Amino acid sequence: MAVNKYTSTGLRQGNSVIPNNDSPSCLKDFVGVWQLNRQILQSSGEAFLFNGAANFAWSDSQLLYQESGIVTAPDKKVLQAERAYVWQQQAGGKIDVLFDDHRYFHSFTAAKPYAEHLCGDDHYVVKYDFDYWPCWESTWQVKGPRKDYKMTSLYQRA
């Protein structure tokens, strides 16, 4: 029996890619626990790897996003890592992403799956990829005087 595996090129069953025309249309599509694998590739070529889980849970009419896992540094040191956000549904399928203290971070829709955020002089650009929903990716390109990396996160239903 072939095992389904999502790769950066899509959901595979055996040797064939299975396209998917579905995409998330509202917050409820994200609810639940997701396996989360992430690579943070520094401009120096060093890569940090994150393995853990992300949980989207209702709190009133918004979703609380909480992730936790282990980061492995290029020198093989292992660190515990956690992050939290708040996701809010807006009209027209728009989703606002807020920091956990409710400051605005960015917005996106499945039809316009990208956004930008300035943090001081650091420029964050994200692209969400829902082509193989319910597996999905977010890719952040971060550049500035203090940062220069590409972070790719892969989400799969747990």
Phi and psi restraints in degrees (value plus and minus 20) as a CYANA .aco file:
   2 ALA   PHI     -93.3   -53.3
   2 ALA   PSI     124.0   164.0
   3 VAL   PHI    -121.4   -81.4
   3 VAL   PSI     110.8   150.8
   4 ASN   PHI     -91.3   -51.3
   4 ASN   PSI     115.8   155.8
   5 LYS   PHI    -163.1  -123.1
   5 LYS   PSI     109.7   149.7
   6 TYR   PHI    -112.7   -72.7
   6 TYR   PSI     109.9   149.9
   7 THR   PHI    -143.2  -103.2
   7 THR   PSI     157.9   197.9
   8 SER   PHI     -84.5   -44.5
   8 SER   PSI     -33.2     6.8
   9 THR   PHI    -122.1   -82.1
   9 THR   PSI     -19.3    20.7
  10 GLY   PHI     113.6   153.6
  10 GLY   PSI     159.5   199.5
  11 LEU   PHI     -99.5   -59.5
  11 LEU   PSI     104.5   144.5
  12 ARG   PHI    -135.5   -95.5
  12 ARG   PSI     120.4   160.4
  13 GLN   PHI    -145.5  -105.5
  13 GLN   PSI      89.1   129.1
  14 GLY   PHI      46.7    86.7
  14 GLY   PSI    -143.8  -103.8
  15 ASN   PHI    -122.0   -82.0
  15 ASN   PSI     -18.4    21.6
  16 SER   PHI    -128.8   -88.8
  16 SER   PSI     124.3   164.3
  17 VAL   PHI    -105.6   -65.6
  17 VAL   PSI     113.7   153.7
  18 ILE   PHI    -121.7   -81.7
  18 ILE   PSI      86.4   126.4
  19 PRO   PHI     -91.8   -51.8
  19 PRO   PSI     138.6   178.6
  20 ASN   PHI    -161.1  -121.1
  20 ASN   PSI     105.6   145.6
  21 ASN   PHI    -111.4   -71.4
  21 ASN   PSI     -22.4    17.6
  22 ASP   PHI     -98.4   -58.4
  22 ASP   PSI     136.4   176.4
  23 SER   PHI    -174.7  -134.7
  23 SER   PSI     139.9   179.9
  24 PRO   PHI     -87.6   -47.6
  24 PRO   PSI     121.2   161.2
  25 SER   PHI    -136.0   -96.0
  25 SER   PSI     -34.7     5.3
  26 CYS   PHI    -180.3  -140.3
  26 CYS   PSI     154.6   194.6
  27 LEU   PHI     -76.5   -36.5
  27 LEU   PSI     -58.6   -18.6
  28 LYS   PHI     -78.3   -38.3
  28 LYS   PSI     -44.2    -4.2
  29 ASP   PHI     -87.5   -47.5
  29 ASP   PSI     -40.0     0.0
  30 PHE   PHI    -115.6   -75.6
  30 PHE   PSI     -32.7     7.3
  31 VAL   PHI     -78.2   -38.2
  31 VAL   PSI     115.6   155.6
  32 GLY   PHI     103.1   143.1
  32 GLY   PSI    -191.2  -151.2
  33 VAL   PHI    -120.8   -80.8
  33 VAL   PSI     116.6   156.6
  34 TRP   PHI    -143.7  -103.7
  34 TRP   PSI     117.1   157.1
  35 GLN   PHI     -92.0   -52.0
  35 GLN   PSI     114.4   154.4
  36 LEU   PHI    -147.1  -107.1
  36 LEU   PSI     102.8   142.8
  37 ASN   PHI    -143.8  -103.8
  37 ASN   PSI     114.0   154.0
  38 ARG   PHI    -158.8  -118.8
  38 ARG   PSI     123.0   163.0
  39 GLN   PHI    -140.1  -100.1
  39 GLN   PSI     110.3   150.3
  40 ILE   PHI    -133.3   -93.3
  40 ILE   PSI      85.7   125.7
  41 LEU   PHI    -120.8   -80.8
  41 LEU   PSI      91.6   131.6
  42 GLN   PHI     -94.2   -54.2
  42 GLN   PSI     137.0   177.0
  43 SER   PHI     -82.5   -42.5
  43 SER   PSI     -42.0    -2.0
  44 SER   PHI     -93.3   -53.3
  44 SER   PSI     -31.6     8.4
  45 GLY   PHI      78.8   118.8
  45 GLY   PSI     -31.5     8.5
  46 GLU   PHI     -91.7   -51.7
  46 GLU   PSI     121.5   161.5
  47 ALA   PHI    -142.5  -102.5
  47 ALA   PSI     113.2   153.2
  48 PHE   PHI    -123.8   -83.8
  48 PHE   PSI     119.4   159.4
  49 LEU   PHI    -138.3   -98.3
  49 LEU   PSI     113.2   153.2
  50 PHE   PHI    -135.0   -95.0
  50 PHE   PSI     113.0   153.0
  51 ASN   PHI    -151.9  -111.9
  51 ASN   PSI     106.6   146.6
  52 GLY   PHI    -197.5  -157.5
  52 GLY   PSI    -166.7  -126.7
  53 ALA   PHI    -160.0  -120.0
  53 ALA   PSI     131.9   171.9
  54 ALA   PHI    -142.8  -102.8
  54 ALA   PSI     116.6   156.6
  55 ASN   PHI    -142.8  -102.8
  55 ASN   PSI     107.6   147.6
  56 PHE   PHI    -126.3   -86.3
  56 PHE   PSI      97.8   137.8
  57 ALA   PHI    -151.3  -111.3
  57 ALA   PSI     121.3   161.3
  58 TRP   PHI     -86.7   -46.7
  58 TRP   PSI     120.5   160.5
  59 SER   PHI    -161.4  -121.4
  59 SER   PSI      82.1   122.1
  60 ASP   PHI      38.8    78.8
  60 ASP   PSI    -144.1  -104.1
  61 SER   PHI    -122.1   -82.1
  61 SER   PSI      -4.3    35.7
  62 GLN   PHI    -145.6  -105.6
  62 GLN   PSI     144.7   184.7
  63 LEU   PHI    -124.6   -84.6
  63 LEU   PSI     114.8   154.8
  64 LEU   PHI    -114.5   -74.5
  64 LEU   PSI     104.1   144.1
  65 TYR   PHI    -122.7   -82.7
  65 TYR   PSI     102.3   142.3
  66 GLN   PHI    -152.2  -112.2
  66 GLN   PSI     108.6   148.6
  67 GLU   PHI    -142.7  -102.7
  67 GLU   PSI     128.8   168.8
  68 SER   PHI    -171.1  -131.1
  68 SER   PSI     129.9   169.9
  69 GLY   PHI     156.0   196.0
  69 GLY   PSI    -182.7  -142.7
  70 ILE   PHI    -137.2   -97.2
  70 ILE   PSI     111.9   151.9
  71 VAL   PHI    -124.0   -84.0
  71 VAL   PSI     109.4   149.4
  72 THR   PHI    -126.8   -86.8
  72 THR   PSI      99.7   139.7
  73 ALA   PHI    -101.1   -61.1
  73 ALA   PSI     145.2   185.2
  74 PRO   PHI     -76.9   -36.9
  74 PRO   PSI     -49.7    -9.7
  75 ASP   PHI    -106.1   -66.1
  75 ASP   PSI      -9.7    30.3
  76 LYS   PHI      55.9    95.9
  76 LYS   PSI     -15.3    24.7
  77 LYS   PHI     -87.7   -47.7
  77 LYS   PSI     124.2   164.2
  78 VAL   PHI    -135.6   -95.6
  78 VAL   PSI     113.4   153.4
  79 LEU   PHI    -149.9  -109.9
  79 LEU   PSI     125.9   165.9
  80 GLN   PHI     -99.1   -59.1
  80 GLN   PSI     119.7   159.7
  81 ALA   PHI    -156.2  -116.2
  81 ALA   PSI     122.7   162.7
  82 GLU   PHI    -161.1  -121.1
  82 GLU   PSI     132.6   172.6
  83 ARG   PHI    -175.3  -135.3
  83 ARG   PSI     128.3   168.3
  84 ALA   PHI    -161.3  -121.3
  84 ALA   PSI     124.8   164.8
  85 TYR   PHI    -161.0  -121.0
  85 TYR   PSI     149.7   189.7
  86 VAL   PHI    -141.4  -101.4
  86 VAL   PSI     109.5   149.5
  87 TRP   PHI    -129.5   -89.5
  87 TRP   PSI     111.6   151.6
  88 GLN   PHI    -145.3  -105.3
  88 GLN   PSI     116.4   156.4
  89 GLN   PHI    -101.8   -61.8
  89 GLN   PSI     114.7   154.7
  90 GLN   PHI    -140.9  -100.9
  90 GLN   PSI     154.7   194.7
  91 ALA   PHI     -82.7   -42.7
  91 ALA   PSI     133.0   173.0
  92 GLY   PHI      51.0    91.0
  92 GLY   PSI       1.2    41.2
  93 GLY   PHI      61.0   101.0
  93 GLY   PSI     -15.9    24.1
  94 LYS   PHI     -93.2   -53.2
  94 LYS   PSI     117.5   157.5
  95 ILE   PHI    -138.3   -98.3
  95 ILE   PSI     103.5   143.5
  96 ASP   PHI    -112.2   -72.2
  96 ASP   PSI     113.5   153.5
  97 VAL   PHI    -129.2   -89.2
  97 VAL   PSI     104.9   144.9
  98 LEU   PHI    -135.9   -95.9
  98 LEU   PSI     132.0   172.0
  99 PHE   PHI     -86.1   -46.1
  99 PHE   PSI     145.0   185.0
 100 ASP   PHI     -85.2   -45.2
 100 ASP   PSI     -35.4     4.6
 101 ASP   PHI    -113.9   -73.9
 101 ASP   PSI      -8.2    31.8
 102 HIS   PHI      54.5    94.5
 102 HIS   PSI      -6.0    34.0
 103 ARG   PHI     -94.7   -54.7
 103 ARG   PSI     123.5   163.5
 104 TYR   PHI     -85.4   -45.4
 104 TYR   PSI     117.8   157.8
 105 PHE   PHI    -132.7   -92.7
 105 PHE   PSI     -83.6   -43.6
 106 HIS   PHI    -185.9  -145.9
 106 HIS   PSI     152.9   192.9
 107 SER   PHI    -153.5  -113.5
 107 SER   PSI     133.2   173.2
 108 PHE   PHI    -175.8  -135.8
 108 PHE   PSI     146.9   186.9
 109 THR   PHI    -154.3  -114.3
 109 THR   PSI     146.3   186.3
 110 ALA   PHI     -84.9   -44.9
 110 ALA   PSI     -51.0   -11.0
 111 ALA   PHI     -98.0   -58.0
 111 ALA   PSI     -47.8    -7.8
 112 LYS   PHI    -148.4  -108.4
 112 LYS   PSI      56.7    96.7
 113 PRO   PHI    -106.5   -66.5
 113 PRO   PSI      27.3    67.3
 114 TYR   PHI    -168.4  -128.4
 114 TYR   PSI     139.7   179.7
 115 ALA   PHI    -181.0  -141.0
 115 ALA   PSI     149.1   189.1
 116 GLU   PHI    -152.7  -112.7
 116 GLU   PSI     135.6   175.6
 117 HIS   PHI    -170.0  -130.0
 117 HIS   PSI     112.3   152.3
 118 LEU   PHI    -122.1   -82.1
 118 LEU   PSI     111.8   151.8
 119 CYS   PHI    -146.1  -106.1
 119 CYS   PSI      76.0   116.0
 120 GLY   PHI      42.7    82.7
 120 GLY   PSI    -146.1  -106.1
 121 ASP   PHI    -113.4   -73.4
 121 ASP   PSI     -18.9    21.1
 122 ASP   PHI    -109.2   -69.2
 122 ASP   PSI     112.4   152.4
 123 HIS   PHI    -129.6   -89.6
 123 HIS   PSI     100.6   140.6
 124 TYR   PHI    -128.0   -88.0
 124 TYR   PSI     109.1   149.1
 125 VAL   PHI    -147.7  -107.7
 125 VAL   PSI     106.2   146.2
 126 VAL   PHI    -137.4   -97.4
 126 VAL   PSI     125.0   165.0
 127 LYS   PHI    -149.5  -109.5
 127 LYS   PSI     105.1   145.1
 128 TYR   PHI    -114.5   -74.5
 128 TYR   PSI     121.2   161.2
 129 ASP   PHI    -142.9  -102.9
 129 ASP   PSI      90.4   130.4
 130 PHE   PHI    -128.4   -88.4
 130 PHE   PSI      -3.6    36.4
 131 ASP   PHI     -80.0   -40.0
 131 ASP   PSI     -44.5    -4.5
 132 TYR   PHI    -141.6  -101.6
 132 TYR   PSI      15.4    55.4
 133 TRP   PHI     -71.6   -31.6
 133 TRP   PSI     113.4   153.4
 134 PRO   PHI    -111.4   -71.4
 134 PRO   PSI      -9.5    30.5
 135 CYS   PHI    -108.6   -68.6
 135 CYS   PSI     119.3   159.3
 136 TRP   PHI    -171.0  -131.0
 136 TRP   PSI     142.6   182.6
 137 GLU   PHI    -150.4  -110.4
 137 GLU   PSI     132.3   172.3
 138 SER   PHI    -145.7  -105.7
 138 SER   PSI     115.5   155.5
 139 THR   PHI    -144.8  -104.8
 139 THR   PSI      99.6   139.6
 140 TRP   PHI    -126.8   -86.8
 140 TRP   PSI     110.1   150.1
 141 GLN   PHI    -129.6   -89.6
 141 GLN   PSI     101.1   141.1
 142 VAL   PHI    -141.5  -101.5
 142 VAL   PSI     104.7   144.7
 143 LYS   PHI    -157.8  -117.8
 143 LYS   PSI     122.5   162.5
 144 GLY   PHI     151.6   191.6
 144 GLY   PSI    -196.2  -156.2
 145 PRO   PHI     -86.2   -46.2
 145 PRO   PSI     -44.9    -4.9
 146 ARG   PHI    -126.2   -86.2
 146 ARG   PSI     -33.9     6.1
 147 LYS   PHI    -160.2  -120.2
 147 LYS   PSI     127.7   167.7
 148 ASP   PHI    -180.7  -140.7
 148 ASP   PSI      71.0   111.0
 149 TYR   PHI    -174.6  -134.6
 149 TYR   PSI     145.1   185.1
 150 LYS   PHI    -141.3  -101.3
 150 LYS   PSI     107.5   147.5
 151 MET   PHI    -140.4  -100.4
 151 MET   PSI      98.8   138.8
 152 THR   PHI    -134.8   -94.8
 152 THR   PSI     104.4   144.4
 153 SER   PHI    -137.1   -97.1
 153 SER   PSI     111.0   151.0
 154 LEU   PHI    -131.7   -91.7
 154 LEU   PSI     105.5   145.5
 155 TYR   PHI    -132.9   -92.9
 155 TYR   PSI     109.0   149.0
 156 GLN   PHI    -153.9  -113.9
 156 GLN   PSI     120.6   160.6
 157 ARG   PHI     -74.8   -34.8
 157 ARG   PSI     113.5   153.5
